[in-house]
Amino acid sequence: MPVEMSPEDFDALVDRALDEIPDELARLVHNVVVLVEDEPPEGEPDDLLGLYDGVALTERGGGLDPQLPDRIFLFRGPLLDMCDDEEDLAEEVRITVVHEVAHHFGLDDARLHDLGYA
């Protein structure tokens, strides 16, 4: 049965997951915004939990041109639907945040799977 949670409480779970990123990694995350959407965009799987939209640090050039922020999306509906309770939801949000931040650092899904974050 899906978890029911207010958008504000869900946002608090996301904030807590972001706060749990180790400081040595968090310091390296620049120009990234984390957004919560109710559902994945059209054309994406309905059960998509998160999405990184940007250029990984490993693929960026050294130019000084200003760039729009990279975006990490978390999809509230699919996360609520897949979890049985709030503890499970908190863990899935944490895993999804780590997974998408890892894409920012250039880790692909295969490597994240090896590490247990896919």
ROMAR-766506 format. One record per residue: residue number from 1; x negated, y, z of N, C-alpha, C, CB in turn; chain; residue in one letter. Coordinates in steps of 0.2 Angstrom, whole numbers, plus 5000, padded with zeros to 4 digits. Glycine has a CB too. Layout:
! ROMAR-766506
+------+------+------+------+------+------+------+------+------+------+------+------+------+-------+------+
: resi :  n_X :  n_Y :  n_Z : ca_X : ca_Y : ca_Z :  c_X :  c_Y :  c_Z : cb_X : cb_Y : cb_Z : chain : resn :
+------+------+------+------+------+------+------+------+------+------+------+------+------+-------+------+
:  NUM :    X :    Y :    Z :    X :    Y :    Z :    X :    Y :    Z :    X :    Y :    Z :     A :    A :
...
+------+------+------+------+------+------+------+------+------+------+------+------+------+-------+------+
***
This chain:
! ROMAR-766506
+------+------+------+------+------+------+------+------+------+------+------+------+------+-------+------+
: resi :  n_X :  n_Y :  n_Z : ca_X : ca_Y : ca_Z :  c_X :  c_Y :  c_Z : cb_X : cb_Y : cb_Z : chain : resn :
+------+------+------+------+------+------+------+------+------+------+------+------+------+-------+------+
:    1 : 4996 : 4994 : 5000 : 5000 : 5000 : 5000 : 4996 : 5006 : 5000 : 5005 : 5000 : 5006 :     A :    M :
:    2 : 4997 : 5011 : 4996 : 4993 : 5017 : 4995 : 4993 : 5021 : 5002 : 4995 : 5021 : 4990 :     A :    P :
:    3 : 4988 : 5025 : 5003 : 4987 : 5029 : 5009 : 4991 : 5035 : 5007 : 4980 : 5030 : 5011 :     A :    V :
:    4 : 4994 : 5038 : 5012 : 4997 : 5045 : 5012 : 4993 : 5050 : 5016 : 5005 : 5045 : 5014 :     A :    E :
:    5 : 4991 : 5055 : 5012 : 4987 : 5060 : 5016 : 4988 : 5067 : 5013 : 4979 : 5058 : 5016 :     A :    M :
:    6 : 4988 : 5072 : 5017 : 4989 : 5079 : 5014 : 4983 : 5081 : 5010 : 4991 : 5084 : 5020 :     A :    S :
:    7 : 4984 : 5085 : 5005 : 4978 : 5088 : 5001 : 4973 : 5091 : 5006 : 4980 : 5093 : 4996 :     A :    P :
:    8 : 4975 : 5094 : 5011 : 4970 : 5097 : 5016 : 4966 : 5092 : 5019 : 4974 : 5102 : 5021 :     A :    E :
:    9 : 4969 : 5087 : 5022 : 4966 : 5081 : 5025 : 4961 : 5078 : 5020 : 4971 : 5076 : 5028 :     A :    D :
:   10 : 4963 : 5077 : 5014 : 4959 : 5074 : 5009 : 4953 : 5078 : 5008 : 4963 : 5072 : 5002 :     A :    F :
:   11 : 4954 : 5084 : 5007 : 4948 : 5089 : 5006 : 4943 : 5089 : 5012 : 4951 : 5096 : 5005 :     A :    D :
:   12 : 4946 : 5088 : 5018 : 4941 : 5087 : 5024 : 4937 : 5081 : 5023 : 4946 : 5087 : 5030 :     A :    A :
:   13 : 4940 : 5075 : 5021 : 4936 : 5069 : 5019 : 4930 : 5070 : 5014 : 4941 : 5063 : 5017 :     A :    L :
:   14 : 4932 : 5074 : 5009 : 4927 : 5076 : 5004 : 4921 : 5080 : 5007 : 4930 : 5079 : 4998 :     A :    V :
:   15 : 4923 : 5085 : 5011 : 4918 : 5089 : 5015 : 4914 : 5085 : 5019 : 4922 : 5095 : 5019 :     A :    D :
:   16 : 4917 : 5080 : 5023 : 4913 : 5076 : 5027 : 4908 : 5072 : 5023 : 4918 : 5072 : 5032 :     A :    R :
:   17 : 4910 : 5069 : 5018 : 4906 : 5065 : 5013 : 4900 : 5069 : 5011 : 4910 : 5062 : 5008 :     A :    A :
:   18 : 4902 : 5075 : 5009 : 4896 : 5080 : 5006 : 4891 : 5081 : 5012 : 4899 : 5086 : 5004 :     A :    L :
:   19 : 4894 : 5082 : 5018 : 4890 : 5084 : 5024 : 4885 : 5078 : 5026 : 4894 : 5086 : 5030 :     A :    D :
:   20 : 4887 : 5072 : 5024 : 4883 : 5066 : 5025 : 4877 : 5065 : 5020 : 4888 : 5060 : 5026 :     A :    E :
:   21 : 4877 : 5068 : 5015 : 4872 : 5068 : 5010 : 4865 : 5070 : 5014 : 4873 : 5072 : 5004 :     A :    I :
:   22 : 4860 : 5066 : 5014 : 4854 : 5068 : 5018 : 4851 : 5075 : 5015 : 4848 : 5062 : 5017 :     A :    P :
:   23 : 4849 : 5078 : 5020 : 4846 : 5085 : 5019 : 4841 : 5085 : 5013 : 4844 : 5088 : 5025 :     A :    D :
:   24 : 4837 : 5080 : 5013 : 4831 : 5080 : 5008 : 4834 : 5080 : 5001 : 4826 : 5075 : 5009 :     A :    E :
:   25 : 4840 : 5077 : 5000 : 4843 : 5076 : 4994 : 4848 : 5082 : 4993 : 4847 : 5070 : 4993 :     A :    L :
:   26 : 4851 : 5084 : 4998 : 4856 : 5090 : 4997 : 4852 : 5096 : 4995 : 4860 : 5091 : 5004 :     A :    A :
:   27 : 4846 : 5097 : 4997 : 4842 : 5103 : 4995 : 4841 : 5103 : 4988 : 4836 : 5103 : 4999 :     A :    R :
:   28 : 4841 : 5098 : 4985 : 4839 : 5097 : 4977 : 4845 : 5098 : 4973 : 4836 : 5091 : 4976 :     A :    L :
:   29 : 4851 : 5098 : 4976 : 4857 : 5099 : 4972 : 4858 : 5107 : 4971 : 4863 : 5096 : 4975 :     A :    V :
:   30 : 4858 : 5109 : 4965 : 4859 : 5116 : 4964 : 4864 : 5117 : 4958 : 4852 : 5120 : 4962 :     A :    H :
:   31 : 4868 : 5122 : 4959 : 4873 : 5124 : 4953 : 4877 : 5118 : 4952 : 4869 : 5126 : 4947 :     A :    N :
:   32 : 4880 : 5115 : 4957 : 4885 : 5110 : 4956 : 4891 : 5112 : 4961 : 4882 : 5103 : 4958 :     A :    V :
:   33 : 4897 : 5111 : 4958 : 4903 : 5112 : 4961 : 4907 : 5106 : 4962 : 4907 : 5118 : 4958 :     A :    V :
:   34 : 4910 : 5104 : 4968 : 4914 : 5098 : 4969 : 4921 : 5100 : 4969 : 4912 : 5095 : 4975 :     A :    V :
:   35 : 4925 : 5097 : 4964 : 4932 : 5099 : 4964 : 4936 : 5093 : 4965 : 4934 : 5102 : 4957 :     A :    L :
:   36 : 4942 : 5094 : 4968 : 4947 : 5088 : 4969 : 4953 : 5089 : 4964 : 4949 : 5087 : 4976 :     A :    V :
:   37 : 4954 : 5085 : 4960 : 4960 : 5085 : 4956 : 4965 : 5079 : 4958 : 4958 : 5084 : 4948 :     A :    E :
:   38 : 4971 : 5080 : 4956 : 4976 : 5075 : 4958 : 4975 : 5068 : 4954 : 4983 : 5077 : 4957 :     A :    D :
:   39 : 4974 : 5069 : 4948 : 4973 : 5063 : 4943 : 4968 : 5065 : 4938 : 4980 : 5062 : 4939 :     A :    E :
:   40 : 4965 : 5059 : 4935 : 4960 : 5060 : 4930 : 4963 : 5063 : 4924 : 4957 : 5053 : 4928 :     A :    P :
:   41 : 4959 : 5066 : 4920 : 4961 : 5070 : 4914 : 4964 : 5065 : 4909 : 4956 : 5074 : 4910 :     A :    P :
:   42 : 4968 : 5067 : 4904 : 4971 : 5063 : 4899 : 4965 : 5060 : 4895 : 4976 : 5067 : 4894 :     A :    E :
:   43 : 4966 : 5054 : 4893 : 4961 : 5050 : 4889 : 4956 : 5046 : 4894 : 4957 : 5055 : 4885 :     A :    G :
:   44 : 4956 : 5048 : 4900 : 4952 : 5044 : 4905 : 4956 : 5038 : 4908 : 4949 : 5049 : 4910 :     A :    E :
:   45 : 4953 : 5033 : 4911 : 4957 : 5028 : 4914 : 4960 : 5031 : 4920 : 4952 : 5022 : 4916 :     A :    P :
:   46 : 4966 : 5028 : 4921 : 4971 : 5030 : 4926 : 4968 : 5029 : 4933 : 4977 : 5027 : 4926 :     A :    D :
:   47 : 4963 : 5024 : 4934 : 4960 : 5022 : 4940 : 4953 : 5025 : 4941 : 4960 : 5015 : 4941 :     A :    D :
:   48 : 4952 : 5030 : 4937 : 4945 : 5033 : 4938 : 4945 : 5037 : 4945 : 4944 : 5038 : 4932 :     A :    L :
:   49 : 4940 : 5036 : 4949 : 4939 : 5039 : 4955 : 4936 : 5046 : 4955 : 4936 : 5034 : 4960 :     A :    L :
:   50 : 4931 : 5046 : 4951 : 4926 : 5052 : 4951 : 4923 : 5053 : 4944 : 4921 : 5052 : 4956 :     A :    G :
:   51 : 4921 : 5059 : 4943 : 4918 : 5060 : 4936 : 4912 : 5066 : 4937 : 4923 : 5063 : 4931 :     A :    L :
:   52 : 4907 : 5065 : 4934 : 4901 : 5070 : 4934 : 4902 : 5073 : 4927 : 4894 : 5067 : 4936 :     A :    Y :
:   53 : 4902 : 5080 : 4927 : 4902 : 5083 : 4921 : 4896 : 5088 : 4921 : 4909 : 5087 : 4920 :     A :    D :
:   54 : 4891 : 5087 : 4918 : 4885 : 5091 : 4918 : 4879 : 5088 : 4914 : 4883 : 5093 : 4925 :     A :    G :
:   55 : 4874 : 5091 : 4915 : 4867 : 5088 : 4913 : 4863 : 5086 : 4919 : 4864 : 5093 : 4908 :     A :    V :
:   56 : 4861 : 5080 : 4919 : 4857 : 5077 : 4924 : 4851 : 5081 : 4925 : 4856 : 5069 : 4923 :     A :    A :
:   57 : 4848 : 5081 : 4931 : 4842 : 5085 : 4932 : 4836 : 5082 : 4927 : 4840 : 5085 : 4939 :     A :    L :
:   58 : 4836 : 5075 : 4926 : 4831 : 5072 : 4922 : 4831 : 5074 : 4915 : 4832 : 5064 : 4923 :     A :    T :
:   59 : 4837 : 5077 : 4913 : 4838 : 5078 : 4906 : 4838 : 5086 : 4904 : 4844 : 5075 : 4903 :     A :    E :
:   60 : 4836 : 5090 : 4909 : 4836 : 5097 : 4908 : 4830 : 5099 : 4905 : 4838 : 5101 : 4914 :     A :    R :
:   61 : 4830 : 5104 : 4901 : 4824 : 5108 : 4899 : 4822 : 5113 : 4904 : 4825 : 5111 : 4892 :     A :    G :
:   62 : 4816 : 5116 : 4903 : 4813 : 5121 : 4908 : 4815 : 5128 : 4907 : 4806 : 5120 : 4908 :     A :    G :
:   63 : 4820 : 5129 : 4902 : 4822 : 5136 : 4900 : 4825 : 5139 : 4906 : 4827 : 5135 : 4895 :     A :    G :
:   64 : 4825 : 5146 : 4906 : 4828 : 5150 : 4911 : 4835 : 5153 : 4909 : 4823 : 5156 : 4912 :     A :    L :
:   65 : 4838 : 5150 : 4904 : 4844 : 5153 : 4902 : 4849 : 5151 : 4907 : 4847 : 5149 : 4895 :     A :    D :
:   66 : 4854 : 5156 : 4909 : 4859 : 5154 : 4914 : 4863 : 5149 : 4912 : 4863 : 5161 : 4916 :     A :    P :
:   67 : 4865 : 5144 : 4916 : 4870 : 5139 : 4915 : 4876 : 5138 : 4919 : 4866 : 5132 : 4915 :     A :    Q :
:   68 : 4881 : 5136 : 4916 : 4887 : 5135 : 4920 : 4886 : 5130 : 4925 : 4893 : 5134 : 4916 :     A :    L :
:   69 : 4889 : 5130 : 4931 : 4888 : 5124 : 4936 : 4890 : 5118 : 4933 : 4891 : 5126 : 4942 :     A :    P :
:   70 : 4886 : 5112 : 4935 : 4889 : 5106 : 4934 : 4895 : 5105 : 4938 : 4883 : 5100 : 4935 :     A :    D :
:   71 : 4899 : 5100 : 4937 : 4905 : 5099 : 4941 : 4906 : 5091 : 4942 : 4911 : 5101 : 4937 :     A :    R :
:   72 : 4907 : 5090 : 4949 : 4909 : 5084 : 4951 : 4917 : 5084 : 4953 : 4905 : 5082 : 4957 :     A :    I :
:   73 : 4920 : 5079 : 4949 : 4927 : 5079 : 4951 : 4929 : 5073 : 4955 : 4931 : 5079 : 4944 :     A :    F :
:   74 : 4933 : 5073 : 4960 : 4936 : 5067 : 4963 : 4943 : 5067 : 4962 : 4934 : 5068 : 4971 :     A :    L :
:   75 : 4946 : 5061 : 4961 : 4953 : 5061 : 4959 : 4957 : 5058 : 4965 : 4954 : 5057 : 4952 :     A :    F :
:   76 : 4961 : 5062 : 4968 : 4964 : 5060 : 4974 : 4969 : 5055 : 4973 : 4968 : 5067 : 4976 :     A :    R :
:   77 : 4973 : 5055 : 4968 : 4978 : 5050 : 4967 : 4975 : 5043 : 4966 : 4982 : 5051 : 4960 :     A :    G :
:   78 : 4970 : 5041 : 4962 : 4968 : 5035 : 4962 : 4964 : 5032 : 4968 : 4963 : 5034 : 4956 :     A :    P :
:   79 : 4961 : 5037 : 4971 : 4958 : 5035 : 4978 : 4963 : 5033 : 4983 : 4953 : 5041 : 4980 :     A :    L :
:   80 : 4968 : 5037 : 4983 : 4974 : 5036 : 4988 : 4977 : 5029 : 4986 : 4979 : 5041 : 4988 :     A :    L :
:   81 : 4978 : 5028 : 4980 : 4981 : 5022 : 4978 : 4977 : 5015 : 4979 : 4983 : 5022 : 4970 :     A :    D :
:   82 : 4971 : 5016 : 4979 : 4967 : 5010 : 4979 : 4965 : 5008 : 4987 : 4960 : 5011 : 4976 :     A :    M :
:   83 : 4967 : 5012 : 4991 : 4965 : 5011 : 4998 : 4971 : 5009 : 5003 : 4961 : 5017 : 5001 :     A :    C :
:   84 : 4969 : 5005 : 5008 : 4974 : 5002 : 5012 : 4975 : 5006 : 5018 : 4972 : 4995 : 5014 :     A :    D :
:   85 : 4970 : 5010 : 5020 : 4971 : 5014 : 5026 : 4966 : 5020 : 5026 : 4969 : 5010 : 5033 :     A :    D :
:   86 : 4966 : 5024 : 5031 : 4962 : 5030 : 5031 : 4954 : 5029 : 5031 : 4964 : 5035 : 5036 :     A :    E :
:   87 : 4953 : 5023 : 5035 : 4946 : 5021 : 5036 : 4943 : 5019 : 5029 : 4945 : 5016 : 5041 :     A :    E :
:   88 : 4947 : 5015 : 5026 : 4945 : 5013 : 5019 : 4944 : 5019 : 5014 : 4950 : 5008 : 5016 :     A :    D :
:   89 : 4949 : 5023 : 5015 : 4949 : 5029 : 5010 : 4943 : 5034 : 5012 : 4955 : 5034 : 5011 :     A :    L :
:   90 : 4941 : 5035 : 5018 : 4935 : 5038 : 5020 : 4929 : 5035 : 5017 : 4934 : 5039 : 5027 :     A :    A :
:   91 : 4928 : 5029 : 5017 : 4923 : 5025 : 5014 : 4922 : 5026 : 5006 : 4923 : 5018 : 5016 :     A :    E :
:   92 : 4928 : 5025 : 5003 : 4928 : 5026 : 4996 : 4927 : 5033 : 4994 : 4935 : 5024 : 4993 :     A :    E :
:   93 : 4929 : 5038 : 4997 : 4927 : 5045 : 4996 : 4920 : 5046 : 4996 : 4931 : 5050 : 5000 :     A :    V :
:   94 : 4917 : 5043 : 5002 : 4910 : 5043 : 5003 : 4906 : 5040 : 4997 : 4908 : 5040 : 5009 :     A :    R :
:   95 : 4908 : 5034 : 4995 : 4904 : 5031 : 4990 : 4905 : 5034 : 4983 : 4907 : 5023 : 4989 :     A :    I :
:   96 : 4911 : 5037 : 4982 : 4912 : 5041 : 4976 : 4908 : 5047 : 4975 : 4920 : 5042 : 4975 :     A :    T :
:   97 : 4908 : 5051 : 4981 : 4903 : 5057 : 4981 : 4896 : 5055 : 4980 : 4904 : 5060 : 4988 :     A :    V :
:   98 : 4894 : 5050 : 4983 : 4887 : 5048 : 4982 : 4885 : 5046 : 4975 : 4885 : 5042 : 4987 :     A :    V :
:   99 : 4890 : 5042 : 4972 : 4890 : 5040 : 4965 : 4889 : 5046 : 4960 : 4896 : 5035 : 4963 :     A :    H :
:  100 : 4893 : 5051 : 4961 : 4893 : 5056 : 4957 : 4887 : 5061 : 4958 : 4900 : 5060 : 4957 :     A :    E :
:  101 : 4885 : 5062 : 4964 : 4879 : 5066 : 4965 : 4873 : 5062 : 4962 : 4878 : 5067 : 4973 :     A :    V :
:  102 : 4873 : 5056 : 4962 : 4868 : 5052 : 4960 : 4867 : 5053 : 4952 : 4869 : 5044 : 4961 :     A :    A :
:  103 : 4873 : 5054 : 4949 : 4873 : 5055 : 4941 : 4869 : 5062 : 4940 : 4880 : 5055 : 4939 :     A :    H :
:  104 : 4870 : 5067 : 4945 : 4867 : 5073 : 4944 : 4859 : 5072 : 4944 : 4869 : 5078 : 4950 :     A :    H :
:  105 : 4857 : 5067 : 4948 : 4850 : 5066 : 4948 : 4847 : 5061 : 4943 : 4848 : 5063 : 4955 :     A :    F :
:  106 : 4852 : 5059 : 4938 : 4850 : 5055 : 4933 : 4851 : 5048 : 4933 : 4843 : 5057 : 4931 :     A :    G :
:  107 : 4854 : 5045 : 4939 : 4855 : 5038 : 4940 : 4861 : 5036 : 4935 : 4856 : 5036 : 4947 :     A :    L :
:  108 : 4860 : 5030 : 4932 : 4866 : 5028 : 4928 : 4870 : 5023 : 4931 : 4863 : 5025 : 4921 :     A :    D :
:  109 : 4875 : 5021 : 4928 : 4880 : 5016 : 4932 : 4877 : 5010 : 4933 : 4886 : 5015 : 4928 :     A :    D :
:  110 : 4872 : 5007 : 4929 : 4869 : 5001 : 4930 : 4865 : 5001 : 4937 : 4865 : 4999 : 4924 :     A :    A :
:  111 : 4861 : 5006 : 4937 : 4857 : 5007 : 4943 : 4861 : 5008 : 4950 : 4852 : 5013 : 4942 :     A :    R :
:  112 : 4866 : 5012 : 4949 : 4871 : 5013 : 4955 : 4874 : 5006 : 4957 : 4876 : 5018 : 4953 :     A :    L :
:  113 : 4876 : 5002 : 4952 : 4878 : 4996 : 4953 : 4873 : 4992 : 4957 : 4880 : 4992 : 4947 :     A :    H :
:  114 : 4867 : 4992 : 4955 : 4862 : 4988 : 4959 : 4861 : 4991 : 4966 : 4855 : 4989 : 4955 :     A :    D :
:  115 : 4862 : 4997 : 4967 : 4862 : 5000 : 4974 : 4868 : 5000 : 4978 : 4860 : 5007 : 4973 :     A :    L :
:  116 : 4874 : 4997 : 4975 : 4880 : 4996 : 4978 : 4885 : 5002 : 4978 : 4879 : 4994 : 4985 :     A :    G :
:  117 : 4883 : 5007 : 4973 : 4888 : 5013 : 4973 : 4891 : 5013 : 4966 : 4883 : 5019 : 4973 :     A :    Y :
:  118 : 4893 : 5007 : 4963 : 4897 : 5007 : 4957 : 4903 : 5003 : 4957 : 4893 : 5005 : 4951 :     A :    A :
+------+------+------+------+------+------+------+------+------+------+------+------+------+-------+------+
***
